């Protein structure tokens, strides 16, 4: 997919492996979810973004939050541990999930984009701001 998914679209019927080893079909989560794509673990802006989801955890009660980047699973485990991040992560090293959501700039560079998905797998909100971490957690709900 080249264009970014939009409000009203169904999420792709794709299985992902979380960094804890759990496998999840995104279309069958069965609960409200927020999936946020970020370019690089440990970079200052991406760290700020991930920590903003951590710090807003009370607002996300009952919502599954999943961060996605092209980093390796081991790198995301280190990132999550170092910053005490309290949500799931997916390593999308091959870029398949980025492509399926259209979360790529110029078809190749990872975007900073957040998708809010209802319990049936339909996108309720999309927020994209490639240059700033500010607003992603706030705009997700």
Secondary structure as a PSIPRED ss2 file (coil, helix, strand):
# PSIPRED VFORMAT (PSIPRED V4.0)

   1 X C   1.000  0.000  0.000
   2 X C   1.000  0.000  0.000
   3 X C   1.000  0.000  0.000
   4 X C   1.000  0.000  0.000
   5 X C   1.000  0.000  0.000
   6 X C   1.000  0.000  0.000
   7 X C   1.000  0.000  0.000
   8 X C   1.000  0.000  0.000
   9 X C   1.000  0.000  0.000
  10 X E   0.000  0.000  1.000
  11 X C   1.000  0.000  0.000
  12 X C   1.000  0.000  0.000
  13 X C   1.000  0.000  0.000
  14 X C   1.000  0.000  0.000
  15 X E   0.000  0.000  1.000
  16 X E   0.000  0.000  1.000
  17 X E   0.000  0.000  1.000
  18 X E   0.000  0.000  1.000
  19 X C   1.000  0.000  0.000
  20 X C   1.000  0.000  0.000
  21 X C   1.000  0.000  0.000
  22 X C   1.000  0.000  0.000
  23 X E   0.000  0.000  1.000
  24 X E   0.000  0.000  1.000
  25 X E   0.000  0.000  1.000
  26 X H   0.000  1.000  0.000
  27 X H   0.000  1.000  0.000
  28 X H   0.000  1.000  0.000
  29 X C   1.000  0.000  0.000
  30 X C   1.000  0.000  0.000
  31 X C   1.000  0.000  0.000
  32 X C   1.000  0.000  0.000
  33 X E   0.000  0.000  1.000
  34 X E   0.000  0.000  1.000
  35 X E   0.000  0.000  1.000
  36 X E   0.000  0.000  1.000
  37 X E   0.000  0.000  1.000
  38 X C   1.000  0.000  0.000
  39 X C   1.000  0.000  0.000
  40 X C   1.000  0.000  0.000
  41 X C   1.000  0.000  0.000
  42 X C   1.000  0.000  0.000
  43 X C   1.000  0.000  0.000
  44 X H   0.000  1.000  0.000
  45 X H   0.000  1.000  0.000
  46 X H   0.000  1.000  0.000
  47 X H   0.000  1.000  0.000
  48 X H   0.000  1.000  0.000
  49 X H   0.000  1.000  0.000
  50 X H   0.000  1.000  0.000
  51 X H   0.000  1.000  0.000
  52 X H   0.000  1.000  0.000
  53 X H   0.000  1.000  0.000
  54 X H   0.000  1.000  0.000
  55 X H   0.000  1.000  0.000
  56 X C   1.000  0.000  0.000
  57 X H   0.000  1.000  0.000
  58 X H   0.000  1.000  0.000
  59 X H   0.000  1.000  0.000
  60 X H   0.000  1.000  0.000
  61 X C   1.000  0.000  0.000
  62 X C   1.000  0.000  0.000
  63 X C   1.000  0.000  0.000
  64 X E   0.000  0.000  1.000
  65 X E   0.000  0.000  1.000
  66 X E   0.000  0.000  1.000
  67 X E   0.000  0.000  1.000
  68 X E   0.000  0.000  1.000
  69 X E   0.000  0.000  1.000
  70 X C   1.000  0.000  0.000
  71 X C   1.000  0.000  0.000
  72 X C   1.000  0.000  0.000
  73 X H   0.000  1.000  0.000
  74 X H   0.000  1.000  0.000
  75 X H   0.000  1.000  0.000
  76 X H   0.000  1.000  0.000
  77 X H   0.000  1.000  0.000
  78 X H   0.000  1.000  0.000
  79 X H   0.000  1.000  0.000
  80 X H   0.000  1.000  0.000
  81 X H   0.000  1.000  0.000
  82 X H   0.000  1.000  0.000
  83 X C   1.000  0.000  0.000
  84 X C   1.000  0.000  0.000
  85 X C   1.000  0.000  0.000
  86 X C   1.000  0.000  0.000
  87 X C   1.000  0.000  0.000
  88 X E   0.000  0.000  1.000
  89 X E   0.000  0.000  1.000
  90 X E   0.000  0.000  1.000
  91 X E   0.000  0.000  1.000
  92 X C   1.000  0.000  0.000
  93 X C   1.000  0.000  0.000
  94 X C   1.000  0.000  0.000
  95 X C   1.000  0.000  0.000
  96 X H   0.000  1.000  0.000
  97 X H   0.000  1.000  0.000
  98 X H   0.000  1.000  0.000
  99 X H   0.000  1.000  0.000
 100 X H   0.000  1.000  0.000
 101 X H   0.000  1.000  0.000
 102 X C   1.000  0.000  0.000
 103 X C   1.000  0.000  0.000
 104 X E   0.000  0.000  1.000
 105 X E   0.000  0.000  1.000
 106 X C   1.000  0.000  0.000
 107 X C   1.000  0.000  0.000
 108 X C   1.000  0.000  0.000
 109 X E   0.000  0.000  1.000
 110 X E   0.000  0.000  1.000
 111 X C   1.000  0.000  0.000
 112 X C   1.000  0.000  0.000
 113 X E   0.000  0.000  1.000
 114 X E   0.000  0.000  1.000
 115 X E   0.000  0.000  1.000
 116 X E   0.000  0.000  1.000
 117 X E   0.000  0.000  1.000
 118 X C   1.000  0.000  0.000
 119 X C   1.000  0.000  0.000
 120 X C   1.000  0.000  0.000
 121 X C   1.000  0.000  0.000
 122 X E   0.000  0.000  1.000
 123 X E   0.000  0.000  1.000
 124 X E   0.000  0.000  1.000
 125 X E   0.000  0.000  1.000
 126 X E   0.000  0.000  1.000
 127 X E   0.000  0.000  1.000
 128 X E   0.000  0.000  1.000
 129 X C   1.000  0.000  0.000
 130 X C   1.000  0.000  0.000
 131 X C   1.000  0.000  0.000
 132 X C   1.000  0.000  0.000
 133 X C   1.000  0.000  0.000
 134 X C   1.000  0.000  0.000
 135 X C   1.000  0.000  0.000
 136 X H   0.000  1.000  0.000
 137 X H   0.000  1.000  0.000
 138 X H   0.000  1.000  0.000
 139 X H   0.000  1.000  0.000
 140 X H   0.000  1.000  0.000
 141 X C   1.000  0.000  0.000
